[in-house]
Amino acid sequence: MQASMGSRIAGRRVERRWTQDQLAIRASVSRKYLSRVERDNANPSADVLARIAAALETTMDYLSKGGE
């Protein structure tokens, strides 16, 4: 089974040893919202997903679909 977008975001964040607060600051979102995204309880807009991807130095495609 393929990992969800939230788990891919959380996985990349953990690889960098960042807290949710640290990623939230880098992506200009609230920690509470980022937590909801990582738990798949919120779907980020393209703009927010782009900021998260940039902060994590990955692609939107990887985060949304699992492709690199």
Secondary structure, DSSP 8 states (H G I E B T S, - for coil): ----HHHHHHHHHHHTT--HHHHHHHHTS-HHHHHHHHTTSS---HHHHHHHHHHTTS-HHHHHHS--
